[in-house]
């Protein structure tokens, strides 16, 4: 009896010691993010279960997207940002010009980086320093209205020459007010980008020189490609779009009726474009279309968002532990679900297989499988995008030829890039 009692005391003492060690090692962390109500609920649940698992307390700081950048900019300037920060991928140059804006995730223990592809890690790196981890991967995919093509008796195109031939047939059989594709504003920019990347294998920005990688001749061909699609009637002209008030594609009656039969949109937005279609019409994601002589698929693939760890965090290892739980461990994966899109982490993607809309998953699989160079966040820098889109409008209205437009874009983009040297 005495021996058993002594053993019980030892066991109780050991349990108390373990508890004290857990309490002593518990760290208080903060995580900031933007999103809607469903994401807020899922993230708070994930932080609760991951905190309980690893013995940490994490305070959530969340809001909508509007105002988040301004708040984060103020915090980063004062070094008061949260330990774990949700960051929009195009903001990397703003917060980490040289790769030192956030903690280097490769230097922190507890985060299993083998769950991400090299492409994912490269997209979130600056000067080779990993500044965040991709939560989900998104990219531009081709969507075509299968019903319209079937009505005209032609197959959904698999190349641009096939689309040109299909355009001729559809107009002959269904009418001149039918168009096989759409490209306005940002989509027009990305369509030109796609053509140049497919032909050259180069992203717009050379990471070594931090200048435009394309020659004026290469970009001229891309702009002329866009002009050719307008000339053959595959696309409505910019003048026609402007006369209609540049209405969003998914709000256009002609899109709903199948008179605009295709577009190049984010894979995650499939439902936005499929839902408005009239009854009986089917929208399908299809593999990348290629220009003649393409050396790559030219996929525009990027992290939809990143999770980064503050370089000012007092508990970076604990933050890495929680980050790994959110993205790689069953408790965090199950709690977050697809609230931030289809996950980039291999283990999370496998665990959540089958969740989400089938067509969205199909589009995402096309994006993930396609080839292309690593895309620079500068492609979406507001000034760079503005220069590109404004110049394409001047070209569309005949104010500039393709050669002059290409030179104007290159000069303007290089001026912006020079500010980040």
C-alpha positions in Angstrom: 0.0 0.0 0.0 2.8 2.4 1.0 4.6 1.7 -2.2 1.4 2.3 -4.3 0.7 5.5 -2.4 4.3 6.7 -3.1 3.9 5.8 -6.8 0.7 7.8 -6.9 2.4 10.8 -5.4 5.2 10.6 -7.9 2.7 10.3 -10.8 0.8 13.3 -9.5 3.9 15.3 -9.1 5.0 14.4 -12.6 1.6 15.4 -14.0 1.8 18.7 -12.2 5.3 19.3 -13.5 4.2 18.6 -17.1 1.3 21.0 -16.7 3.6 23.7 -15.3 6.0 23.2 -18.2 3.1 23.5 -20.7 1.9 26.7 -19.0 5.4 28.1 -18.9 6.0 27.3 -22.5 2.6 28.7 -23.7 3.0 31.8 -25.8 0.4 34.5 -26.6 0.3 35.2 -30.4 -1.8 37.4 -32.7 -3.0 36.6 -36.2 -4.5 39.1 -38.6 -6.5 38.4 -41.8 -9.3 39.7 -44.0 -12.3 37.9 -45.3 -16.0 37.3 -44.9 -18.0 35.8 -42.1 -17.5 32.2 -43.1 -13.7 32.7 -43.2 -13.7 34.5 -39.8 -15.6 31.6 -38.2 -13.4 28.9 -39.7 -10.2 30.7 -38.8 -11.2 31.4 -35.2 -12.1 27.7 -34.8 -8.8 26.6 -36.4 -6.8 28.9 -34.1 -8.7 27.5 -31.1 -7.9 23.9 -31.9 -4.3 24.5 -33.0 -3.7 26.7 -29.9 -5.1 23.9 -27.7 -3.0 21.3 -29.4 0.3 23.2 -29.1 -0.3 25.0 -25.9 -0.5 28.6 -27.2 -3.2 31.3 -27.1 -3.8 33.1 -30.4 -5.8 36.3 -30.7 -7.6 36.8 -34.0 -7.6 40.3 -35.6 -9.9 40.2 -38.6 -11.8 42.6 -40.9 -13.1 42.8 -44.5 -10.7 43.4 -47.4 -11.4 47.2 -47.6 -9.0 49.0 -45.3 -6.9 46.0 -44.5 -3.9 47.1 -46.6 -3.9 50.6 -45.0 -4.0 49.1 -41.5 -1.2 46.6 -42.3 0.9 49.3 -43.9 0.6 51.4 -40.7 1.4 48.3 -38.5 4.4 47.3 -40.6 5.8 50.8 -40.5 5.6 50.8 -36.7 6.7 47.2 -36.2 3.4 46.3 -34.5 2.0 43.8 -37.0 0.6 40.5 -35.7 2.8 37.4 -35.3 1.0 35.7 -38.2 -0.1 37.9 -41.0 -2.3 37.2 -44.0 -0.8 39.0 -47.0 -2.1 39.5 -50.5 0.5 38.2 -52.9 0.9 41.4 -55.0 1.9 43.2 -51.8 5.2 41.4 -51.4 7.2 44.2 -53.2 5.5 46.8 -50.9 6.4 45.1 -47.7 9.5 43.2 -48.6 11.6 44.8 -51.4 14.7 42.9 -50.5 13.3 39.8 -48.8 13.7 41.1 -45.2 10.2 42.4 -44.6 9.0 39.2 -42.9 10.7 36.3 -41.1 12.5 33.8 -43.4 10.3 30.8 -43.1 13.1 28.5 -44.1 14.9 29.4 -40.9 12.1 28.5 -38.5 11.5 25.1 -37.1 8.2 23.4 -37.1 7.0 24.2 -40.6 7.0 21.4 -43.1 7.8 23.1 -46.3 8.0 19.8 -48.2 4.2 20.0 -48.6 4.5 22.8 -51.1 5.8 22.6 -54.7 9.0 24.5 -55.7 6.8 26.8 -57.8 4.7 27.7 -54.7 7.8 28.4 -52.7 9.4 30.5 -55.5 6.3 32.6 -55.9 6.4 33.6 -52.2 10.2 34.3 -52.1 12.0 37.6 -52.5 15.7 37.3 -53.4 15.4 33.6 -52.6 14.1 34.4 -49.0 10.8 32.7 -48.2 8.5 35.5 -47.1 5.3 33.7 -46.8 3.6 30.4 -47.6 0.9 29.9 -50.2 -2.5 29.1 -48.6 -4.1 28.3 -51.9 -3.1 28.5 -55.6 -5.2 30.3 -58.2 -4.7 31.1 -61.8 -6.3 32.1 -65.1 -8.2 29.4 -66.9 -10.2 29.2 -70.1 -14.0 28.9 -69.8 -16.2 28.1 -72.8 -19.9 27.9 -73.3 -20.2 24.3 -74.6 -23.9 24.8 -75.6 -23.0 27.7 -78.0 -20.3 25.6 -79.8 -22.6 22.6 -80.0 -25.4 24.7 -81.5 -23.0 25.8 -84.2 -21.7 22.2 -84.7 -18.1 23.0 -83.8 -15.9 21.6 -81.1 -14.6 23.7 -78.2 -11.2 25.0 -79.5 -7.9 23.6 -78.2 -5.7 26.2 -79.9 -6.0 29.8 -81.1 -6.1 28.8 -84.8 -9.1 26.5 -83.9 -10.8 29.4 -82.1 -10.3 31.5 -85.2 -11.9 28.8 -87.4 -14.8 28.3 -84.9 -15.4 32.0 -84.8 -16.0 32.1 -88.5 -18.4 29.1 -88.4 -20.3 30.5 -85.3 -20.9 33.8 -87.0 -22.0 32.2 -90.2 -24.5 29.9 -88.5 -25.6 31.9 -85.4 -25.1 35.5 -86.4 -22.5 38.3 -86.4 -23.6 39.3 -82.9 -22.0 36.1 -81.5 -18.4 36.3 -80.2 -16.2 33.4 -79.2 -14.2 35.2 -76.5 -14.0 38.1 -74.2 -11.1 40.4 -73.2 -11.6 43.7 -71.5 -9.3 45.7 -69.1 -7.4 43.3 -66.8 -8.3 40.3 -69.0 -7.0 42.0 -72.1 -3.7 42.7 -70.3 -3.4 39.1 -69.2 -4.3 37.8 -72.7 -1.5 39.8 -74.2 0.8 38.6 -71.4 -0.3 35.0 -72.1 0.6 35.3 -75.8 4.1 36.8 -75.1 4.9 34.3 -72.3 3.8 31.3 -74.4 6.0 32.5 -77.3 9.1 33.5 -75.2 8.9 31.4 -72.0 9.6 34.6 -70.0 7.5 36.4 -67.4 7.1 40.1 -67.9 9.7 40.9 -65.2 13.2 39.5 -65.2 14.0 38.7 -61.5 17.7 39.2 -62.0 17.5 42.7 -63.5 14.2 43.8 -62.1 13.3 45.2 -65.6 10.9 44.1 -68.3 12.2 40.8 -69.7 10.4 41.2 -73.1 11.8 43.0 -76.1 9.7 45.6 -77.8 9.4 43.2 -80.8 8.0 40.4 -78.5 5.5 42.6 -76.8 4.5 44.1 -80.2 3.5 40.6 -81.4 1.4 40.1 -78.2 -0.5 43.3 -78.7 -1.0 42.6 -82.4 -2.4 39.2 -81.4 -5.0 40.9 -79.3 -5.8 43.2 -82.3 -6.1 40.2 -84.6 -8.8 38.7 -82.3 -10.8 41.9 -82.6 -10.3 42.0 -86.4 -11.7 38.5 -87.0 -14.7 39.1 -84.7 -13.6 36.8 -81.9 -13.6 39.8 -79.4 -15.8 42.9 -79.2 -13.7 46.0 -79.7 -12.9 48.3 -76.8 -15.1 51.0 -78.4 -18.1 48.6 -78.3 -17.3 47.7 -74.7 -17.0 51.4 -73.7 -20.3 52.2 -75.4 -22.0 49.6 -73.1 -20.4 51.2 -70.1 -17.7 48.5 -69.6 -20.2 46.2 -67.8 -18.7 43.2 -66.0 -18.9 40.1 -68.2 -21.1 38.1 -65.8 -23.6 41.0 -65.8 -24.0 41.1 -69.6 -27.2 39.7 -71.2 -25.1 38.5 -74.2 -23.0 36.4 -71.8 -26.1 34.9 -70.2 -27.5 34.1 -73.6 -24.4 32.5 -74.8 -23.6 35.1 -77.4 -20.2 35.7 -75.8 -19.0 32.1 -75.6 -15.7 32.2 -73.8 -13.4 34.0 -71.5 -10.1 33.8 -69.6 -10.9 34.1 -65.9 -9.6 33.1 -62.4 -10.3 29.4 -61.8 -11.9 30.2 -58.4 -14.6 32.5 -60.1 -16.2 29.7 -62.2 -19.5 30.0 -60.3 -19.6 33.8 -60.8 -19.7 33.2 -64.6 -21.7 30.0 -64.7 -24.5 31.0 -62.5 -25.9 33.8 -64.8 -26.1 31.5 -67.8 -29.6 30.8 -69.1 -31.1 27.3 -68.4 -29.6 24.5 -70.4 -26.3 26.2 -71.0 -23.1 24.6 -69.8 -19.8 26.4 -69.0 -16.7 24.2 -69.1 -13.1 24.9 -68.0 -10.7 23.7 -70.6 -6.9 23.3 -70.9 -4.8 26.2 -72.0 -5.0 27.4 -75.6 -1.7 27.9 -77.3 -0.3 30.4 -79.9 1.6 28.9 -82.8 5.2 28.2 -81.7 4.5 28.2 -78.0 7.3 27.0 -75.8 5.2 26.8 -72.6 1.6 26.8 -71.5 2.2 30.3 -70.1 -0.1 29.7 -67.2 -0.6 32.8 -65.0 -0.5 30.9 -61.6 0.0 32.6 -58.3 -0.7 32.2 -54.5 -4.2 33.5 -53.9 -2.8 34.8 -50.5 0.1 34.2 -48.2 0.5 33.6 -44.5 3.7 35.3 -43.2 5.4 35.5 -39.9 6.4 38.9 -38.5 10.2 39.5 -38.3 9.3 41.4 -35.1 7.5 38.4 -33.5 8.8 37.6 -30.0 7.7 34.0 -30.5 8.6 33.1 -34.1 9.0 29.4 -33.5 5.6 29.2 -31.8 4.1 31.1 -34.7 5.6 28.6 -37.1 4.1 25.8 -35.1 0.6 27.3 -35.3 1.1 28.1 -39.0 2.0 24.4 -39.7 -1.0 23.3 -37.7 -3.3 25.5 -39.7 -2.1 24.3 -43.1 -0.6 20.8 -42.6 -2.1 19.2 -39.5 -5.6 17.5 -39.4 -7.0 19.8 -36.8 -6.3 23.0 -38.7 -7.0 21.5 -42.1 -10.5 20.3 -41.0 -11.3 23.6 -39.3 -10.3 25.8 -42.2 -11.7 23.6 -44.9 -11.9 25.5 -48.2 -12.6 28.9 -46.6 -9.4 30.2 -48.3 -9.8 28.2 -51.5 -8.4 24.8 -52.5 -5.3 24.4 -50.4 -1.8 24.4 -51.8 -0.4 22.1 -49.1 -0.2 18.6 -50.5 -1.4 16.9 -47.3 -4.3 19.4 -47.0 -5.3 18.9 -50.6 -5.3 15.2 -50.1 -7.4 15.4 -46.9 -9.9 17.7 -48.5 -10.1 15.9 -51.8 -13.7 16.0 -53.1 -14.7 19.1 -51.3 -15.6 22.2 -53.2 -17.5 22.6 -56.5 -16.4 20.0 -59.2 -16.0 22.5 -62.0 -13.8 24.8 -59.7 -11.7 21.8 -58.8 -11.4 20.9 -62.5 -10.3 24.4 -63.4 -7.8 24.5 -60.5 -6.3 21.2 -61.6 -5.8 22.6 -65.1 -4.0 25.6 -63.6 -1.8 23.6 -61.3 -0.8 21.1 -64.0 0.1 23.8 -66.6 3.6 24.9 -67.3 4.9 28.5 -67.1 7.6 30.7 -65.6 7.3 32.0 -62.0 5.1 35.1 -62.1 6.3 38.2 -60.4 4.0 40.1 -58.1 4.9 43.2 -60.1 2.5 42.0 -62.8 -0.3 43.2 -60.5 1.3 46.4 -59.1 -1.4 49.1 -59.5 0.8 51.5 -61.5 2.1 48.8 -63.8 -1.4 47.4 -64.4 -2.7 50.9 -65.1 0.1 51.6 -67.6 -0.6 48.4 -69.4 -4.4 48.8 -69.5 -4.4 52.5 -70.5 -1.9 51.9 -73.3 -4.0 49.0 -74.7 -7.0 51.3 -74.7 -5.0 53.9 -76.7 -4.0 51.1 -79.1 -7.7 50.0 -79.4 -8.8 53.5 -80.3 -6.1 53.8 -82.9 -4.1 56.4 -81.0 -1.0 54.2 -81.0 0.2 51.4 -83.2 1.3 48.1 -81.8 5.0 49.0 -81.9 4.6 52.3 -80.1 2.2 50.8 -77.6 4.8 48.1 -76.8 7.5 50.7 -76.3 5.3 52.8 -74.1 4.4 49.9 -71.9 8.0 48.8 -71.5 9.2 52.3 -70.7 6.4 53.0 -68.2 6.8 49.6 -66.4 10.6 50.0 -66.2 10.1 53.4 -64.6 8.0 51.9 -61.9 10.4 48.9 -61.4 13.3 51.3 -61.0 11.7 52.7 -57.9 12.2 49.3 -56.2 15.9 49.0 -57.0 
